[in-house]
Amino acid sequence: MPRRYPPEVRRQVIELARSGTRVKQLAATFAISEATVYNWIKQDRIDRGEIEGLKSSRVKWCSSLVGGGFSGSGCGGELVHLL
């Protein structure tokens, strides 16, 4: 199961990345993988509308449906990405 990080840590890492701090430095400072930092940055860009993708609010909604035994239709065909 993936490790969960507090939302404050995620916000701080994203802010620092957006201000120019290198991903490698952020990963070392916060003891997280570089892949996690890149994923957070990508999701932030999606949520801001800078790039296409499934927004965080939609991911949470679809995840709640999957947990409830929902087949997944209506989640933009991107539900497979969640599994």
C-alpha positions in Angstrom: 0.0 0.0 0.0 1.4 3.5 -0.9 2.5 5.6 2.0 0.3 8.5 2.8 1.7 12.0 3.4 0.0 14.9 5.2 -1.6 17.4 2.8 0.6 20.1 4.3 3.7 18.3 3.2 2.4 17.8 -0.3 1.4 21.5 -0.5 4.9 22.6 0.7 6.7 20.3 -1.7 4.6 21.6 -4.6 5.1 25.2 -3.7 8.9 24.7 -3.4 9.0 22.9 -6.7 7.0 25.6 -8.4 9.5 28.2 -7.0 12.4 26.4 -8.6 13.7 23.9 -6.0 15.1 20.8 -7.7 13.1 17.6 -7.4 16.2 15.7 -6.2 16.7 18.2 -3.4 13.0 18.0 -2.4 13.0 14.2 -2.4 16.1 14.2 -0.1 14.9 16.9 2.2 11.4 15.3 2.7 12.6 11.7 2.5 10.2 10.9 -0.4 10.9 9.4 -3.8 11.6 11.6 -6.8 8.7 9.8 -8.5 6.3 10.9 -5.8 7.4 14.5 -6.2 7.0 14.3 -10.0 3.5 12.8 -9.5 2.5 15.5 -7.1 3.7 18.2 -9.5 1.8 16.6 -12.4 -1.4 16.3 -10.4 -1.1 20.0 -9.3 -0.7 21.0 -13.0 -3.8 19.0 -13.9 -5.8 20.5 -11.0 -4.7 24.0 -12.1 -5.9 23.3 -15.7 -2.4 23.6 -17.1 -2.5 20.1 -18.6 -5.2 17.5 -19.4 -6.0 14.8 -16.9 -8.3 13.6 -14.1 -8.6 16.2 -11.4 -8.0 15.3 -7.8 -11.7 15.8 -6.9 -12.7 13.5 -9.6 -10.1 10.9 -8.6 -11.5 10.9 -5.0 -15.1 10.6 -6.3 -14.3 7.7 -8.6 -12.3 6.0 -5.8 -15.2 6.2 -3.5 -17.4 4.6 -6.1 -14.9 1.8 -6.7 -14.8 1.1 -2.9 -18.6 0.8 -2.9 -18.6 -1.9 -5.6 -19.3 0.5 -8.5 -18.4 -0.7 -12.0 -16.5 2.5 -12.8 -18.5 3.8 -15.8 -18.9 7.5 -15.7 -15.4 8.1 -14.4 -14.1 9.3 -17.7 -12.8 5.9 -18.8 -9.7 6.6 -16.6 -10.7 4.4 -13.7 -8.2 1.8 -14.9 -5.5 4.3 -13.9 -6.7 4.3 -10.3 -6.5 0.5 -10.0 
